[in-house]
Amino acid sequence: MCVLCAVGRNGVGKLGIFWQKNELGAIADSLVGLLVFKTKDMQAQPILHLIFEQAIAPKDLSLFSTTLLSQWSDAGELPSLRRDRSAGYPNIQFKVRHYFGHCRPMLFAMGMEAQFLFDALQAGYTTLPAAIADMRLLQLRLGTRKHFFDYQLFNYKALNATYAKQYALLTNQPSQVAFLHSCLQQHLGSLLEGLGMVPSGILLRDIRLRRRKCIRWKGRSEYGFDLQFTTNVFLPEYIGVGRDVRCGFGVVRRGEDGRDGGRRTGGELRGFRV
């Protein structure tokens, strides 16, 4: 069964098709056309959530994503996805979702890549290494607003090598939070710029450091952070902010408790060490 759903919340337009497990049947071109949701003052872009049936350990996410992208590239499938490996903000990212009691890999895609992949899967143009547990294509308008949103940010890799040295010299939490505020402001600007938007008018406030952790990544130990913050930038669920977002770091959730306004949105993000 599939359900066409249109929602207006906090001034944000949504339109998507929610597919139940193993129900990726053909759909009429006219219905796909309805996924373009525009008004005079907004132009939404496609956001794809693709959750796989296969359960994996969080540490295996990088291998899973590399295998999947290599399979597509070697087979000559989905040529538009290849350019996503270039420099800049990645429109294709992989996450780990705690979905119905298991850790499952999730592909998050935006823009042209999201629509292309959604259409290709419907048409049977591409193959996948694991069965699909859930697929959702939404239309969301990203960018700054006149009002504010509360977010949780998990496994945020804020610091490059230079910033890590500067952060290590800070001796109290207020100065550390102020430093992270500056990093997050830069990363939000880079995100919008990478999506072709003007990174101006970003307001950021009420940053709270919930947890600092040591993340093992590619043989190195790095700082990772779980934050809570408020901003006037509308961000979709599960988008990545910060460094190495392609590999599942810096995952955004809506609401103060990591949910969208207290409403579940199909599974909780699981914190992890890689």
Backbone hydrogen bonds in HBPLUS format (Angstrom, degrees):
<---DONOR---> <-ACCEPTOR-->    atom                        ^
c    i                          cat <-CA-CA->   ^        H-A-AA   ^      H-
h    n   atom  resd res      DA  || num        DHA   H-A  angle D-A-AA Bond
n    s   type  num  typ     dist DA aas  dist angle  dist       angle   num
A0003-VAL N   A0018-PHE O   3.27 MM  15  5.43 151.5  2.36 135.8 144.0     1
A0018-PHE N   A0003-VAL O   3.15 MM  15  5.43 164.9  2.17 145.3 148.5     2
A0005-CYS N   A0016-GLY O   2.98 MM  11  5.50 168.7  1.99 160.0 163.7     3
A0016-GLY N   A0005-CYS O   3.01 MM  11  5.50 155.9  2.07 149.2 156.9     4
A0007-VAL N   A0014-LYS O   3.16 MM   7  5.14 148.6  2.26 122.2 131.4     5
A0014-LYS N   A0007-VAL O   2.97 MM   7  5.14 135.7  2.18 155.8 162.8     6
A0009-ARG N   A0012-VAL O   3.19 MM   3  5.25 157.9  2.24 139.1 142.4     7
A0012-VAL N   A0009-ARG O   2.85 MM   3  5.25 157.2  1.90 113.8 121.5     8
A0019-TRP N   A0135-MET O   3.34 MM 116  5.70 161.4  2.38 162.0 166.4     9
A0023-GLU N   A0020-GLN O   3.16 MM   3  5.68 140.3  2.33 146.0 139.1    10
A0031-LEU N   A0028-ALA O   3.02 MM   3  5.42 132.4  2.25 106.9 118.5    11
A0032-VAL N   A0028-ALA O   3.25 MM   4  6.70 156.1  2.32 149.6 156.2    12
A0033-GLY N   A0029-ASP O   2.97 MM   4  6.22 150.3  2.06 146.2 154.6    13
A0034-LEU N   A0031-LEU O   3.00 MM   3  5.18 137.3  2.19  99.6 111.6    14
A0035-LEU N   A0032-VAL O   2.99 MM   3  5.54 159.7  2.03 114.4 121.0    15
A0036-VAL N   A0033-GLY O   3.33 MM   3  6.06 172.6  2.34 118.4 120.3    16
A0039-THR N   A0042-MET O   3.18 MM   3  5.30 175.5  2.18 147.8 148.6    17
A0045-GLN N   A0140-LEU O   2.99 MM  95  5.61 164.3  2.01 138.3 136.5    18
A0140-LEU N   A0045-GLN O   3.18 MM  95  5.61 162.4  2.21 148.0 144.0    19
A0111-GLY N   A0046-PRO O   2.93 MM  65  5.14 134.2  2.15 154.1 151.0    20
A0047-ILE N   A0138-LEU O   2.82 MM  91  5.08 148.7  1.91 143.4 146.6    21
A0138-LEU N   A0047-ILE O   2.84 MM  91  5.08 168.2  1.86 151.6 154.2    22
A0048-LEU N   A0109-ALA O   2.83 MM  61  5.04 169.4  1.84 146.6 150.2    23
A0109-ALA N   A0048-LEU O   3.05 MM  61  5.04 159.4  2.09 138.9 144.7    24
A0049-HIS N   A0136-ARG O   2.87 MM  87  5.12 161.7  1.90 151.9 158.0    25
A0136-ARG N   A0049-HIS O   2.87 MM  87  5.12 156.2  1.92 147.8 154.9    26
A0050-LEU N   A0107-LEU O   2.92 MM  57  5.01 154.6  1.99 151.9 157.1    27
A0107-LEU N   A0050-LEU O   2.80 MM  57  5.01 164.2  1.82 147.8 150.6    28
A0051-ILE N   A0134-ASP O   2.84 MM  83  5.16 167.1  1.86 162.3 165.5    29
A0133-ALA N   A0051-ILE O   2.80 MM  82  5.52 153.4  1.87 140.0 148.1    30
A0134-ASP N   A0051-ILE O   3.29 MM  83  5.16 158.5  2.34 137.1 135.9    31
A0052-PHE N   A0105-PRO O   3.02 MM  53  5.74 174.9  2.02 172.2 172.0    32
A0053-GLU N   A0131-ALA O   2.62 MM  78  5.21 170.5  1.63 153.7 151.8    33
A0056-ILE N   A0103-CYS O   2.94 MM  47  5.85 155.0  2.00 146.0 154.3    34
A0060-ASP N   A0057-ALA O   2.82 MM   3  5.46 160.9  1.85 125.4 131.9    35
A0061-LEU N   A0058-PRO O   3.19 MM   3  5.56 167.1  2.21 117.4 118.3    36
A0064-PHE N   A0060-ASP O   3.01 MM   4  6.25 159.7  2.06 152.3 158.4    37
A0065-SER N   A0061-LEU O   2.91 MM   4  6.16 167.9  1.93 159.6 161.3    38
A0066-THR N   A0062-SER O   2.99 MM   4  6.12 163.3  2.02 149.2 154.2    39
A0067-THR N   A0063-LEU O   2.95 MM   4  6.03 160.3  1.99 148.5 153.9    40
A0068-LEU N   A0064-PHE O   3.01 MM   4  6.21 160.1  2.05 150.4 155.7    41
A0069-LEU N   A0065-SER O   3.01 MM   4  6.19 174.6  2.01 156.4 157.3    42
A0070-SER N   A0066-THR O   2.94 MM   4  5.96 155.8  2.00 145.3 152.8    43
A0071-GLN N   A0067-THR O   2.93 MM   4  6.01 151.2  2.02 142.9 150.8    44
A0072-TRP N   A0068-LEU O   3.12 MM   4  6.44 160.6  2.16 150.9 155.0    45
A0073-SER N   A0069-LEU O   2.98 MM   4  6.15 159.3  2.03 144.9 151.0    46
A0074-ASP N   A0070-SER O   2.82 MM   4  5.88 171.3  1.82 155.1 157.5    47
A0075-ALA N   A0071-GLN O   3.12 MM   4  6.12 150.2  2.22 141.8 149.2    48
A0077-GLU N   A0072-TRP O   2.87 MM   5  5.00 141.4  2.02 159.6 159.8    49
A0076-GLY N   A0073-SER O   3.06 MM   3  5.13 154.4  2.13 102.3 110.2    50
A0081-LEU N   A0078-LEU O   3.00 MM   3  5.76 162.4  2.03 124.1 129.4    51
A0082-ARG N   A0079-PRO O   3.17 MM   3  5.62 154.5  2.23 111.3 118.2    52
A0084-ASP N   A0081-LEU O   3.09 MM   3  5.54 153.2  2.17 109.7 118.0    53
A0085-ARG N   A0082-ARG O   3.11 MM   3  5.99 171.5  2.12 124.8 126.9    54
A0086-SER N   A0083-ARG O   3.08 MM   3  5.62 166.9  2.10 117.8 120.7    55
A0110-MET N   A0091-ASN O   2.97 MM  19  5.22 136.4  2.16 141.3 151.9    56
A0093-GLN N   A0108-PHE O   2.79 MM  15  5.09 164.2  1.81 157.2 162.2    57
A0108-PHE N   A0093-GLN O   2.78 MM  15  5.09 174.8  1.78 154.6 156.2    58
A0094-PHE N   A0246-ARG O   2.97 MM 152  5.73 154.4  2.03 126.5 134.1    59
A0095-LYS N   A0106-MET O   2.81 MM  11  5.00 158.5  1.86 146.2 152.6    60
A0106-MET N   A0095-LYS O   2.94 MM  11  5.00 152.7  2.01 139.0 137.3    61
A0097-ARG N   A0104-ARG O   2.86 MM   7  5.29 170.0  1.87 161.6 160.2    62
A0104-ARG N   A0097-ARG O   2.80 MM   7  5.29 161.6  1.83 151.9 157.9    63
A0098-HIS N   A0268-GLU O   2.74 MM 170  5.20 149.8  1.83 157.5 167.4    64
A0268-GLU N   A0098-HIS O   3.19 MM 170  5.20 135.3  2.40 155.1 145.3    65
A0099-TYR N   A0102-HIS O   2.76 MM   3  5.41 142.5  1.89 172.1 159.4    66
A0102-HIS N   A0099-TYR O   3.27 MM   3  5.41 160.4  2.31 106.5 112.4    67
A0114-ALA N   A0111-GLY O   3.05 MM   3  5.41 119.9  2.42 105.4 119.4    68
A0115-GLN N   A0111-GLY O   3.21 MM   4  6.60 163.6  2.24 159.0 162.4    69
A0116-PHE N   A0112-MET O   2.88 MM   4  5.97 164.2  1.91 152.8 158.1    70
A0117-LEU N   A0113-GLU O   2.93 MM   4  5.96 164.2  1.95 147.3 151.7    71
A0118-PHE N   A0114-ALA O   2.98 MM   4  6.09 161.6  2.01 147.7 153.3    72
A0119-ASP N   A0115-GLN O   2.97 MM   4  6.11 168.1  1.98 151.8 154.8    73
A0120-ALA N   A0116-PHE O   2.91 MM   4  6.05 154.9  1.97 145.3 153.0    74
A0121-LEU N   A0117-LEU O   2.94 MM   4  6.09 156.9  1.99 151.2 156.2    75
A0122-GLN N   A0118-PHE O   3.14 MM   4  6.37 157.7  2.19 146.7 152.7    76
A0123-ALA N   A0119-ASP O   3.02 MM   4  6.21 151.9  2.10 145.1 152.8    77
A0125-TYR N   A0120-ALA O   2.83 MM   5  4.92 146.9  1.94 154.2 154.3    78
A0124-GLY N   A0121-LEU O   3.26 MM   3  5.09 152.0  2.34  95.4 103.7    79
A0234-PHE N   A0143-GLY O   2.73 MM  91  5.45 168.1  1.74 158.0 153.7    80
A0145-ARG N   A0232-ASN O   2.68 MM  87  5.27 136.8  1.86 146.6 161.2    81
A0149-PHE N   A0231-THR O   2.78 MM  82  5.56 153.7  1.85 151.6 157.9    82
A0231-THR N   A0149-PHE O   3.08 MM  82  5.56 153.5  2.15 150.1 156.3    83
A0255-GLY N   A0150-ASP O   2.82 MM 105  4.97 148.3  1.92 141.4 132.6    84
A0151-TYR N   A0229-PHE O   2.89 MM  78  5.51 159.1  1.94 169.2 172.7    85
A0229-PHE N   A0151-TYR O   3.09 MM  78  5.51 159.3  2.13 142.7 148.8    86
A0152-GLN N   A0253-ARG O   2.79 MM 101  5.06 160.7  1.82 148.8 153.3    87
A0253-ARG N   A0152-GLN O   2.88 MM 101  5.06 158.8  1.93 146.2 149.2    88
A0153-LEU N   A0227-LEU O   2.87 MM  74  5.05 158.3  1.92 147.1 146.5    89
A0227-LEU N   A0153-LEU O   2.83 MM  74  5.05 154.9  1.89 145.5 152.6    90
A0154-PHE N   A0251-VAL O   2.94 MM  97  5.19 166.1  1.96 146.0 148.4    91
A0251-VAL N   A0154-PHE O   2.99 MM  97  5.19 141.4  2.14 146.3 148.2    92
A0250-GLY N   A0155-ASN O   2.77 MM  95  5.02 148.9  1.86 110.3 116.7    93
A0156-TYR N   A0225-PHE O   2.79 MM  69  4.92 168.0  1.80 151.0 146.9    94
A0225-PHE N   A0156-TYR O   3.07 MM  69  4.92 143.4  2.21 122.5 133.7    95
A0243-ARG N   A0157-LYS O   3.10 MM  86  5.30 164.3  2.13 145.3 150.1    96
A0164-ALA N   A0160-ASN O   2.87 MM   4  5.96 151.8  1.95 153.9 162.2    97
A0165-LYS N   A0161-ALA O   3.34 MM   4  6.57 150.7  2.43 140.6 146.0    98
A0166-GLN N   A0162-THR O   3.25 MM   4  6.61 156.9  2.31 146.2 152.4    99
A0167-TYR N   A0163-TYR O   2.80 MM   4  6.00 159.6  1.84 153.4 159.3   100
A0168-ALA N   A0164-ALA O   3.02 MM   4  6.14 151.7  2.10 141.7 148.7   101
A0169-LEU N   A0166-GLN O   3.21 MM   3  5.48 146.7  2.33 103.1 112.3   102
A0170-LEU N   A0167-TYR O   3.03 MM   3  5.45 159.1  2.07 113.3 120.0   103
A0176-GLN N   A0172-ASN O   3.14 MM   4  6.40 151.7  2.22 147.4 156.1   104
A0177-VAL N   A0173-GLN O   2.82 MM   4  6.00 163.0  1.85 163.4 166.6   105
A0178-ALA N   A0174-PRO O   2.98 MM   4  6.14 154.9  2.04 142.9 150.1   106
A0179-PHE N   A0175-SER O   3.02 MM   4  6.18 147.2  2.13 138.2 146.6   107
A0180-LEU N   A0176-GLN O   2.98 MM   4  6.30 156.1  2.04 147.9 154.2   108
A0181-HIS N   A0177-VAL O   2.82 MM   4  6.05 144.9  1.94 145.0 155.5   109
A0182-SER N   A0178-ALA O   3.20 MM   4  6.49 154.2  2.27 142.7 147.3   110
A0183-CYS N   A0179-PHE O   3.10 MM   4  6.46 156.5  2.16 146.0 152.6   111
A0184-LEU N   A0180-LEU O   2.82 MM   4  6.00 165.5  1.84 153.7 157.3   112
A0185-GLN N   A0181-HIS O   2.95 MM   4  6.11 155.4  2.01 147.1 154.1   113
A0186-GLN N   A0182-SER O   3.15 MM   4  6.38 156.7  2.20 144.5 149.9   114
A0187-HIS N   A0183-CYS O   2.93 MM   4  6.23 157.2  1.99 149.8 156.6   115
A0188-LEU N   A0184-LEU O   2.89 MM   4  6.06 157.9  1.94 152.7 157.5   116
A0189-GLY N   A0185-GLN O   3.15 MM   4  6.32 155.1  2.21 141.4 148.2   117
A0190-SER N   A0186-GLN O   2.88 MM   4  6.17 153.8  1.95 148.1 155.8   118
A0191-LEU N   A0187-HIS O   2.90 MM   4  6.08 150.4  1.98 143.3 151.2   119
A0192-LEU N   A0188-LEU O   3.10 MM   4  6.38 168.4  2.12 151.2 152.5   120
A0193-GLU N   A0189-GLY O   2.94 MM   4  6.10 161.6  1.98 148.9 154.8   121
A0194-GLY N   A0190-SER O   2.83 MM   4  5.91 151.5  1.91 142.7 150.6   122
A0195-LEU N   A0191-LEU O   3.10 MM   4  6.39 129.8  2.37 140.5 153.5   123
A0195-LEU N   A0192-LEU O   3.12 MM   3  5.11 135.6  2.33  95.0 107.4   124
A0197-MET N   A0192-LEU O   2.85 MM   5  5.13 159.2  1.89 151.6 147.7   125
A0196-GLY N   A0193-GLU O   3.03 MM   3  5.12 158.2  2.08 108.2 111.2   126
A0200-SER N   A0198-VAL O   2.81 MM   2  5.66 139.1  1.98 105.4  93.9   127
A0232-ASN N   A0203-LEU O   3.27 MM  29  5.70 146.5  2.39 143.5 149.3   128
A0205-ARG N   A0230-THR O   2.85 MM  25  5.31 164.3  1.88 162.1 163.3   129
A0230-THR N   A0205-ARG O   2.97 MM  25  5.31 156.5  2.03 168.9 163.8   130
A0208-ARG N   A0228-GLN O   2.75 MM  20  5.07 156.0  1.81 153.7 159.0   131
A0228-GLN N   A0208-ARG O   2.92 MM  20  5.07 143.7  2.05 142.9 153.0   132
A0210-ARG N   A0226-ASP O   2.88 MM  16  5.44 148.6  1.98 152.6 160.4   133
A0211-ARG N   A0226-ASP O   3.24 MM  15  5.02 147.7  2.35 140.2 138.0   134
A0226-ASP N   A0211-ARG O   2.86 MM  15  5.02 159.1  1.91 147.9 150.7   135
A0213-LYS N   A0224-GLY O   2.83 MM  11  5.09 164.4  1.85 151.5 152.0   136
A0224-GLY N   A0213-LYS O   2.94 MM  11  5.09 148.1  2.04 144.6 143.3   137
A0215-ILE N   A0222-GLU O   2.76 MM   7  5.12 173.4  1.76 158.1 159.6   138
A0222-GLU N   A0215-ILE O   2.83 MM   7  5.12 153.9  1.89 142.6 151.5   139
A0217-TRP N   A0220-ARG O   2.79 MM   3  5.28 161.9  1.82 153.1 159.0   140
A0220-ARG N   A0217-TRP O   3.04 MM   3  5.28 158.5  2.09 109.0 115.9   141
A0239-ILE N   A0236-PRO O   3.33 MM   3  5.87 164.6  2.36 133.3 132.6   142
A0238-TYR N   A0252-VAL O   2.76 MM  14  4.93 162.6  1.78 158.8 156.3   143
A0252-VAL N   A0239-ILE O   3.08 MM  13  5.65 151.8  2.17 155.9 164.5   144
A0241-VAL N   A0250-GLY O   2.71 MM   9  4.85 148.2  1.81 133.8 144.9   145
A0247-CYS N   A0244-ASP O   3.16 MM   3  5.60 146.2  2.28 106.9 115.5   146
A0248-GLY N   A0245-VAL O   3.23 MM   3  5.31 166.9  2.25 111.2 110.3   147
A0258-GLY N   A0255-GLY O   3.23 MM   3  5.24 162.1  2.27 108.2 108.7   148
A0263-ARG N   A0260-ASP O   2.97 MM   3  5.24 161.0  2.01 109.9 115.8   149
